């Protein structure tokens, strides 16, 4: 095993910070039987994952001593006198939410909630805006650049008192600032002298993207498409009368990251969601989320007026249709005055759309945009489309359809583009549309739920995946002139030449009704990383992993390092045992669980794994160069050149762009066939290493969550072996090549793997 | 309103113990907004319902003083010395479960868990069987009649020490005894001097039915047919590797009631459940439940071998089929040595069965019975059948099909009969099969989930409904000779003339993945009441309501009385606003939510509400006397005579048996039309009263659960009005009669109620 890792350098060296030498790994201790009676509930708080990263468990004594002097009271400027311990901040406002969170958080961290105080005093945490405390304006704080959502944390003097100031231009900014202060304290112990800096705070932060939105693929019957965390968090049946308390905790968690919007229902939408009973349900959710700065959006089915029988067509240029949507928007805004707008999946995978009437995506989007524009609403129009006709390369279609429309969208439309051109695979090159539509604001669509990365079972920290895309240099330069421009910069810049000033990012949520929210403890980290990257797309995945681990498990730096290391290696492990070297779309049909590279019998060619890997006796991979589909030409020239040559294409994406002979010589000096096998083996080894590393953490992680994770890591290892064995068995059957010495034969014959069926897999929603 | 209640005497006087005069009711206080931020978690334990009736919250000081001297240590006889605080009872055994529960329970109630002790000492709780403490045999305890599941609680002297003895013939008996002691302490404070008696205990209890079984209608994709409490508790996808901790708490809750079996999957079954991967999943559940005395059963699809392609037919008399089932049983018992057996729904509602091959239900049941007999397994064969052909009266069919088969079933077969002859309606007369098959053990099937009684939204305590059926005198006498014989007695007697000694009862579970298990706090009471009645079918619903309320909310006798009063009136309220006077099957199609008495267009006549109420200008009701379907003749002569005459038929079942003119004169002196309207109005008034009574309890119930329930009671009231209004509007449209003075017209025209659709209602699983 050691030899293999050596051979995979330098890439693996980056992703496997082997601070723990393999030789030092202890054997896995036997897991305590879960079924055994007698397991007593831990005294006090049970770590069942419900509290997410907002656990606020008591700090150690030394840390408390550092924090108490700078957080000994809470003052919310402009709320008048404190009254019997309860502050006079208006109920249901962001300010009240901020104060409540500080009390809850500091109360937990310090063992006792700081009192609310009417007057500024030494050691107080003071929340203030220029409106609530006019004196702020004269302090040279430079609040203006923070905008309506940014915040400032500063140790300063107010009215002669030494305070911890949270300042912002709006109460939402104060709420974000309150969460930032709590995060700082909660994680502080892990950074060198982290808490020592609390007395000399001077930080400012503002979101780099305006729209930071979750997309729930939640159906009205409470199933969730690609959901692996129980039912939908939205108990539609009980709404609007019954508002689950989880909605508030959901809002707190999102606000703690800066997420400021949520699309409640699946992009595969139903007309019902826009009828009165459902608008009332959505309004109840909106009321609950509003104090946390989160706007509600809905996925609209393009044919809604037609299907409800209100119009005779859904043609976007038909005046009756436009009038219907205008009236519908008015109706929605009456119930939800700050309704965000619509998300639309049109003319994609069977969904209706403007093309049904020979209209363009822009025609459809602009018609809806005009309906919500008077209310300051927006339309997020998805670029995930592929034609019914047999395409030359599915990866090219979104670009082919949308690039020509650049400049034709209304100012309140964003085009929402998946991170890659296929569909949320474990690894995809950045979507060629990024940088290709300078007159149109593009909104990133990441998938947080792990449809293709092992459901909630596998530990795969996606922070690295998000960062990989966001940091990709599209070489489109500012204004598309060919200079350096990362995807993050492109998102932040928005439509440089267009009339729209909108920017945004969306994540397909992994949130459900399960107690731990995401189906596994570690999947919470993907929600976290998405949210933090939405705030700052140039944040570092490694730093976010440490932040999350410190708040979620322990702020002990040694624990944080080990947990973060595990996270940082995890996604690459999944890529290795599922789709190494740029392979993609090799999963089982429909449910997308497990390997099925042999599938070749589906109706559309581009639904079949064989369409994507094109393996035969001669070689493997999808030729997307000029000799093939020429998808590389969709990228800016610098990037296209790089991807056009296998020698300059990163090996991690090699077979995405190239069909190569089995004896193609890799950078390692090995033949492609040998390298492919080595990657599969390394994935399995990494999965094994992950469970062993976790086992070593048993003494420092609470028993319950440690066991929860250990059981899943065991299952992940078994499934990694399955992926590797089934894939090797299949590719050997087409390559006809022998396994090199030392490479283990698959555990079962190929037919066994082909026979496996999963008719009851979750997430088919 | 007061006048109306007076008019409904005497029935209402029984069901409305108006200890609270209406004039004393306070107005409903405004509910705290759930969406408001700032709601702090209560310090310590949050009452979210997860702990069910096993909350074990600290007793008051006076109570603790009474309990401590009789529970100051725990001694498990035969386990050797205590070792560092942990007892040597073998892990994963019922004895360990009993000790752990006593430690958990007494620890919670007393604030500190009594230590485990190796030697008998004064004040100890001693768990002992004749096997673990041979001295028991000489004490004249008369343990033998307790059987393998009964227990004895006695304050006595052992080895010269004054102890609280829990004695039984088996460790399962000890576990039941431990729960009984904890229940006694937990509820004791509510009975006069309840805890004072702890020092002079002398109680013995043994179950009156052998098989006390939950039926989960849970599908393999984790949906639940008629489930209103989230997804299935069985996370099939994650099993067998991941065993949810809930399974242990599920086992504890069931064991606390004496439930000793659970059918894991829906009676509408799939072949997959009997394949190797699913047997492994069931085995993992069985391993978890085993220490709690709970056996696992599976619902078997009759055509399984045929559908799996292993046989060419599913004909029960085909030797290959019988051999397949025998081999399958062997395979299951290898994985689950104490597997309980099969539950089968055959030739009913489209399910396959022996009649597909011109064989009888007995042919089918006996073939399966022979497969499991070598392993001491059983078959529970459902009598819920109705033919595909148009029947003269669906209510007659189970009797017509099964009575002729009496005496033809193997000794390890029970016939499982629903409480009534239609389908779990809010009120049905007892099923005519009870007492009609003296050579066959009949197993009662109650529905705990509220398919027809308002889902989990409506508060409807079903203890009264269960008791009503169990206490019904079928007049079949012992051995069917015509004397008095209640349904309870018939169940307890089993097959008096047959070869089988089996007895049993089943309840269709209302348990799901929701935090509070049952979808609402009060629905937990139905699980509780079912379990306690399964142990003793002659228990009283009122006493069980008090028991449950004391453990679930507060043992303060005043609170217990008010909560129990609410419960005791609740089911009759539902009957009144849904299906008064013996009406039945008036609900919406498919989802069974809300009123739809007008439905007349379904494929089968007996799927239509109009088939059941037969209302027209002349009158209303189903004539089941000799002039009609003559279903009354299926009852024993004494009962048949009573039901044949409207004057001797209880008014609560009047229209079940009789078609009567609108001006039929009721006992109240009113005309039937007026009486019907009055019942609907009383149902609405009762729903209103329920929410007002609950509002008054606000100061004495924890805030969270009080609000949870208050919101639902509000919704229940709104839906009661809807049921009443829609029903009145419809029946007026067919009767053509005016509403009497003082009766309020429905709020909307009939067409409005007809237009309501619920395509996303839960429970369609």
Boltz contact constraints between the chains, C-beta under 6 A:
constraints:
  - contact:
      token1: [A, 34]
      token2: [B, 243]
      max_distance: 6.0
  - contact:
      token1: [A, 35]
      token2: [B, 243]
      max_distance: 6.0
  - contact:
      token1: [A, 35]
      token2: [B, 287]
      max_distance: 6.0
  - contact:
      token1: [A, 35]
      token2: [B, 288]
      max_distance: 6.0
  - contact:
      token1: [A, 36]
      token2: [B, 91]
      max_distance: 6.0
  - contact:
      token1: [A, 36]
      token2: [B, 92]
      max_distance: 6.0
  - contact:
      token1: [A, 37]
      token2: [B, 96]
      max_distance: 6.0
  - contact:
      token1: [A, 37]
      token2: [B, 97]
      max_distance: 6.0
  - contact:
      token1: [A, 37]
      token2: [B, 100]
      max_distance: 6.0
  - contact:
      token1: [A, 37]
      token2: [B, 291]
      max_distance: 6.0
  - contact:
      token1: [A, 38]
      token2: [B, 96]
      max_distance: 6.0
  - contact:
      token1: [A, 38]
      token2: [B, 100]
      max_distance: 6.0
  - contact:
      token1: [A, 91]
      token2: [B, 36]
      max_distance: 6.0
  - contact:
      token1: [A, 92]
      token2: [B, 36]
      max_distance: 6.0
  - contact:
      token1: [A, 96]
      token2: [B, 37]
      max_distance: 6.0
  - contact:
      token1: [A, 96]
      token2: [B, 38]
      max_distance: 6.0
  - contact:
      token1: [A, 97]
      token2: [B, 37]
      max_distance: 6.0
  - contact:
      token1: [A, 100]
      token2: [B, 37]
      max_distance: 6.0
  - contact:
      token1: [A, 100]
      token2: [B, 38]
      max_distance: 6.0
  - contact:
      token1: [A, 104]
      token2: [B, 40]
      max_distance: 6.0
  - contact:
      token1: [A, 220]
      token2: [B, 760]
      max_distance: 6.0
  - contact:
      token1: [A, 221]
      token2: [B, 760]
      max_distance: 6.0
  - contact:
      token1: [A, 230]
      token2: [B, 231]
      max_distance: 6.0
  - contact:
      token1: [A, 231]
      token2: [B, 230]
      max_distance: 6.0
  - contact:
      token1: [A, 231]
      token2: [B, 231]
      max_distance: 6.0
  - contact:
      token1: [A, 237]
      token2: [B, 762]
      max_distance: 6.0
  - contact:
      token1: [A, 241]
      token2: [B, 715]
      max_distance: 6.0
  - contact:
      token1: [A, 242]
      token2: [B, 711]
      max_distance: 6.0
  - contact:
      token1: [A, 243]
      token2: [B, 34]
      max_distance: 6.0
  - contact:
      token1: [A, 243]
      token2: [B, 35]
      max_distance: 6.0
  - contact:
      token1: [A, 287]
      token2: [B, 35]
      max_distance: 6.0
  - contact:
      token1: [A, 288]
      token2: [B, 35]
      max_distance: 6.0
  - contact:
      token1: [A, 291]
      token2: [B, 37]
      max_distance: 6.0
  - contact:
      token1: [A, 711]
      token2: [B, 242]
      max_distance: 6.0
  - contact:
      token1: [A, 715]
      token2: [B, 241]
      max_distance: 6.0
  - contact:
      token1: [A, 760]
      token2: [B, 220]
      max_distance: 6.0
  - contact:
      token1: [A, 760]
      token2: [B, 221]
      max_distance: 6.0
  - contact:
      token1: [A, 762]
      token2: [B, 237]
      max_distance: 6.0
